[in-house]
Amino acid sequence: MDPAWRQQGRGRGRAAATPTPPGGVWAGDGRGRGGGRGAGKNITASTKPVNRGKNMVDPPKNTASSQSKFEEIRKSNQAAAQRLAQSQYSSSSDDEEDEDGVEVLGKEGKRGQILASALVTYTDQTGGDITELERTRQYLSDAFQSGAITCLICIASVKRNQAVWSCSGCFSLFHIPCIQKWAKDSVFLISSVTDEDFGKKDHPWPCPKCRYEYSPTQTPSRYLCYCGKVQDPPLDPWLVPHSCGLVCDKAFSPACGHHCLLLCHPGPCPPCPKMVSVSCMCGKASPLPRRCSNKPWSCQKRCGKTLPCGQHTCTSSCHSGVCDPCPRVSVQKCVCGREEAERQCASPVWHCPQVCGRPLSCGNHTCERVCHSGVCGVCPRSGNRACPCGKSKCSLPCTEDVPTCGDTCDKLMECGLHTCSMRCHRGPCETCRQEVEKQCRCGRYTRVMPCHKEYLCDSKCPNTRGCSRHQCRRKCVCLQQVLHWPIIDGVWGNKINLKTYLS
């Protein structure tokens, strides 16, 4: 069966227009000059007739408006696609293909060239050796990889076109607005919790990751490159993100007098690659050229340094730091030099039990200190001395005793509650005789009596002893039933309390 468009007449004459019957079917008799092979055949209502004569069907009136709407939607979609492509380019480190169809550089292409240019000044010093650069290379690689670096405050990826700040302790990157808010909130919380004078002290704020502390004046206010030379470093696709492209030039740590040779880079500076001439650790061998970051070396000869004992030398091979303690035993003198004993060489200092006894500078007394080193010092009875109660001082010769001042002693007595009411005196204070109200041990009675005495009432205990045969009849002390604990396996329960109360 021919398609619908072939079912019309194809003659050069004009066919008579036939009105459309009900049901939506075109009918033709095919007898006009324009009738063709398809004339007279039915066409379904869904198929539009092709009429090239003057009776052509007019197009819908809304065709022009539909076309204009389609063009508007197409243009808006193109603009959105362009914006998305630009944002992806700025936030991603993957190389893209340009408009002319230039072949994109692979993983070892553009990125490798940038990494090589950042490390070339270091590798020139090391002869191409990059074993000390693994940590730095990892930081550089993360800087290029999309999504590899995350701000730990907002938990969002750090993009190459965003202002960032790098911690000096852990070298983590944070967005400038995030770290500023973190520092402000940290100082506020610490000062509000710990200070009575709120807001008057400068409290440090910690790094969110490593807790390295910064003063409030170190809160970042500007976007700087990694080395700190350039403010607001430009976005250059041929440089490490957030770097300025200049030489880092930071001093190495630990300090050796040299500076970092890498281009502005994230993370810590690598070890110093300079070559210096250094001797071995024991100092016996001739100096050799060594890497500045790895200067110590051993000649493997015997150390030979004198040990602290002063009698033996170190037998270890050339080493760093102090020598090991002497493992031998020798005869050592005490500190005052009066006695000798065989002791470990590692602990040569020891004290004998004898009193020094050397005459003091006054010439009237001798040193009463036990075996000691150094001079004996001045006579303890010389200079300003206090009276027995300590309230007055006077300067007298060491041969004279300081007289009493005549004031009240006021020293705390043995009871721990009252002070001595006697006149300033030598020797210990007397027992406390103040009248106080005391309670007996059992707690049933009280009485006023001297402070130094103990009060025991006359009440007798009516309980049976632990033997379960005899009555206690002890006074006061056992009314707390320290003698009447139950017998378990022939042993009284609380022997400690029993011994305390019977003493």
Residue pairs with C-beta under 8 A, 6 or more apart in sequence:
2 38
4 43
4 44
4 47
5 47
5 50
6 37
6 38
7 38
7 41
7 43
8 28
8 36
8 38
8 39
8 49
8 50
8 51
9 15
9 28
9 30
9 32
9 34
9 35
9 36
9 37
9 38
9 39
10 36
10 37
10 38
11 32
11 33
11 34
11 35
11 36
12 33
12 34
13 32
13 33
13 34
13 35
14 32
14 33
14 34
14 53
15 28
15 32
15 33
15 34
15 35
15 39
15 53
16 29
16 32
17 53
17 55
18 26
18 27
18 28
18 29
20 26
21 27
23 45
24 44
24 45
25 42
25 43
25 44
25 45
26 42
26 43
26 49
27 40
27 42
28 35
28 39
28 40
28 41
29 35
29 39
29 40
30 36
30 39
30 40
32 39
34 53
43 49
48 57
49 57
51 57
89 96
90 159
90 160
90 161
90 235
91 146
91 157
91 159
91 160
91 161
92 146
93 111
93 143
93 144
93 145
93 146
93 160
93 241
94 146
95 104
95 105
95 106
95 109
95 110
95 111
96 104
97 103
97 104
105 111
105 113
110 237
110 238
111 144
114 144
114 238
114 239
114 240
115 137
115 140
115 141
117 263
118 140
118 240
118 243
118 262
118 263
118 265
119 130
119 133
119 136
119 137
119 262
121 247
121 261
121 262
121 263
122 133
122 261
122 262
122 270
122 273
123 129
123 130
123 133
125 261
125 273
125 274
125 275
126 132
126 273
130 137
132 270
132 271
132 273
132 293
133 270
135 267
135 268
135 270
136 262
136 265
136 267
136 268
136 269
136 270
138 267
139 171
139 265
139 266
139 267
140 240
140 265
140 266
140 267
141 148
142 148
142 149
142 266
143 149
143 240
143 241
143 242
143 266
144 240
144 241
146 157
147 157
149 157
149 158
149 173
150 156
150 157
150 158
151 157
151 158
151 173
151 174
151 175
151 178
152 172
152 174
152 208
152 209
153 174
153 175
153 178
153 179
153 181
153 182
153 208
154 175
154 178
156 175
158 164
158 173
158 174
158 175
160 235
160 241
160 242
161 235
162 175
163 175
163 176
163 177
163 223
163 232
164 173
164 174
164 175
164 176
164 223
164 242
165 173
165 174
165 175
165 176
165 179
165 220
165 223
165 224
166 172
166 173
166 226
166 266
167 174
167 207
167 209
167 210
167 212
168 212
169 207
169 210
169 212
170 207
170 209
170 210
170 212
171 266
171 267
171 268
172 207
172 208
172 209
172 210
173 242
173 266
174 182
174 208
176 220
176 223
179 208
179 219
179 220
180 219
180 220
180 221
182 205
182 208
183 205
183 214
183 216
183 219
184 219
186 205
186 206
187 203
187 204
187 205
187 216
190 203
190 205
191 198
191 199
191 201
191 203
192 198
194 203
195 201
195 203
202 215
202 216
202 217
203 216
204 213
204 214
204 215
204 216
205 213
205 214
205 216
205 219
206 212
206 213
206 214
207 213
207 214
222 231
222 232
223 231
223 232
223 233
224 230
224 231
224 233
225 233
225 242
225 243
225 244
225 264
226 240
226 242
226 243
226 244
226 248
226 264
226 265
226 266
227 243
227 244
227 246
227 247
227 248
227 249
227 250
227 264
227 265
229 244
229 246
229 249
229 264
230 244
230 246
230 264
233 239
233 242
233 243
233 244
233 264
235 241
236 245
239 245
240 263
240 264
240 265
240 266
242 266
243 263
243 264
243 265
243 266
244 264
245 263
245 264
246 263
246 264
247 260
247 261
247 262
247 263
247 264
248 259
248 260
248 261
248 262
248 263
248 264
248 265
248 269
249 259
249 260
250 259
250 260
250 269
251 258
251 259
251 260
252 258
252 259
252 260
252 269
252 271
252 272
252 292
252 293
253 269
256 272
256 274
256 292
256 293
258 272
258 274
258 292
260 269
260 270
261 273
262 269
262 270
271 291
271 292
271 293
271 294
272 291
272 292
272 293
273 291
273 292
273 293
274 291
274 292
275 289
275 290
275 291
275 292
276 289
276 290
276 291
276 292
276 295
277 287
277 288
277 289
277 290
278 287
278 288
278 290
278 295
278 296
278 297
279 285
279 286
279 287
279 288
280 297
280 298
280 299
280 301
280 318
281 296
281 297
281 298
281 299
281 318
281 319
281 320
282 298
282 299
282 301
282 303
282 304
282 305
282 318
282 319
284 299
284 301
284 318
285 299
285 301
285 318
288 297
290 297
296 320
298 317
298 318
298 319
299 318
300 317
300 318
301 317
301 318
302 314
302 315
302 316
302 317
302 318
303 313
303 314
303 315
303 316
303 317
303 318
303 319
303 323
304 313
304 314
305 313
305 314
305 323
306 312
306 313
306 314
307 313
307 314
307 323
307 325
307 326
307 345
308 325
308 326
308 345
308 346
308 348
309 326
309 328
309 330
309 332
309 345
309 346
309 348
310 348
311 326
311 328
311 330
311 345
312 326
312 328
312 330
312 345
314 323
314 324
316 323
316 324
325 345
325 346
326 344
326 345
326 346
327 345
327 346
328 344
328 345
329 342
329 343
329 344
329 345
330 342
330 343
330 345
331 340
331 341
331 342
331 343
332 340
332 341
332 342
332 343
332 345
332 348
332 350
333 339
333 340
334 340
334 341
334 350
334 351
334 352
334 371
335 349
335 350
335 351
335 352
335 371
335 372
335 373
336 351
336 352
336 354
336 356
336 371
336 372
336 373
338 352
338 354
338 371
339 352
339 354
341 350
343 350
351 370
351 371
351 372
352 371
353 370
353 371
354 370
354 371
355 367
355 368
355 369
355 370
355 371
356 366
356 367
356 368
356 369
356 370
356 371
356 372
356 376
357 366
357 367
358 366
358 367
358 376
359 365
359 366
359 367
360 366
360 367
360 376
360 377
360 378
360 379
361 378
361 379
362 378
362 379
362 381
362 382
362 398
364 379
364 398
364 399
365 379
365 381
365 398
367 376
367 377
369 376
379 398
381 398
381 399
382 397
382 398
383 395
384 393
384 394
384 395
385 393
385 394
385 395
385 396
385 402
386 392
386 393
386 402
387 393
387 394
387 402
387 403
387 404
387 405
387 424
388 402
388 404
388 409
388 424
388 425
388 426
388 427
389 404
389 405
389 407
389 408
389 409
389 410
389 411
389 424
389 425
391 405
391 407
391 410
391 424
392 405
392 407
394 402
396 402
404 423
404 424
404 425
404 426
405 424
406 423
406 424
407 423
407 424
408 420
408 421
408 422
408 423
408 424
409 419
409 420
409 421
409 422
409 423
409 424
409 425
409 429
410 419
410 420
411 419
411 420
411 429
412 418
412 419
412 420
413 419
413 420
413 429
413 430
413 431
413 432
414 429
414 431
414 432
414 452
415 432
415 451
415 452
417 432
417 436
417 451
418 432
418 434
418 451
420 429
420 430
422 429
422 430
431 452
432 450
432 451
432 452
433 450
433 451
433 452
434 450
434 451
435 448
435 449
435 450
435 451
436 448
436 449
436 450
436 451
437 446
437 447
437 448
438 446
438 447
438 448
438 449
438 453
438 454
438 455
439 445
439 446
439 455
440 446
440 447
440 455
440 456
440 457
440 476
441 455
441 456
441 457
441 476
441 477
441 479
441 480
441 501
442 457
442 459
442 476
442 477
442 479
442 480
444 457
444 459
444 479
445 455
445 457
445 459
446 455
447 455
449 455
456 475
456 476
456 477
457 475
457 476
458 475
458 476
459 475
459 476
459 479
460 472
460 473
460 474
460 475
461 472
461 473
461 474
461 475
461 478
461 479
461 483
462 471
462 472
462 473
463 471
463 472
463 478
463 481
463 483
463 484
464 470
464 471
464 472
464 484
465 471
465 472
465 483
465 484
466 483
466 484
466 485
466 486
466 487
466 492
468 487
472 478
472 483
472 484
474 483
477 501
477 502
478 484
478 501
480 501
482 494
482 497
482 498
482 500
482 501
483 498
485 492
485 493
485 494
485 498
486 493
487 493
492 498
